[in-house]
Amino acid sequence: MKGNELLQELIKSTHLPSHLIQDELLRLLQKKGLSAEEISLEDLRNLLSDYLQDVLLEAKSHL
């Protein structure tokens, strides 16, 4: 599984409003220069790992 199919599966799995998740994922993909049509599972793992680290650092800076 890769590309848009992979992204749609992730979006569906969150059980969150799909338009919000999709917009955020597309923003992250664009920021990293990745294509939604060609993203692999490994690319997605790296993207979400970086995103999680950024979110945690941001939260920590507000403590």
N, C-alpha and C positions, 0 to 999 in steps of 0.2 A: 504494500500500500504506500502511495506517495502522492504528493501534490494536493490538489483540492479535496480529493477523497480522504486523505489523512487529516487535513484541517477540519473537514466537516465532521469526522468521527470525534476529534478532540472537542470541538464546539458542542456537539451533542452530549458528550460524556460529562461536561461540566454541570449540566442542568441549570445553567445561568441563562439570562436573556441572550439569545444567539447573536443579535445585532451588536450588542456591546462587546462580546468576546471576539466576534469576527472583525470588528473595527480595530480593536486593540492588537489582534494578531497581524492584521494587514499593516498596521503602523510599525510594528516590530520588524516584520519582514522587510519593509521598505527601508527602515533604518539600517538593517544589516545588509541590504543589497541582495536579498533573496527573492526568488519568484514563487508565488503561491502555486503555480502550475508544476513546478519542478522540485519543490522542497522534499527532502527525504526524512525518514524517521530520525536519523542521526542529526541532520540540520535542525530539526524541530527540538530535539533534546538539548542541543547546545543553545538554541535560541531561548528556550524556557529556563534553562539553568542560569544563563546570563540575566534574564529578566528577574528571576527569583532573587538572585544575589543583589541586583540593583534595588529591588523593593525592600529587602531586609536591611541593606545599608541605609536607605532613606528612612526607614522606620527607626533604626538605631540612632540616627542623627537627631531625631526629635525627642529622644528620652532625656 
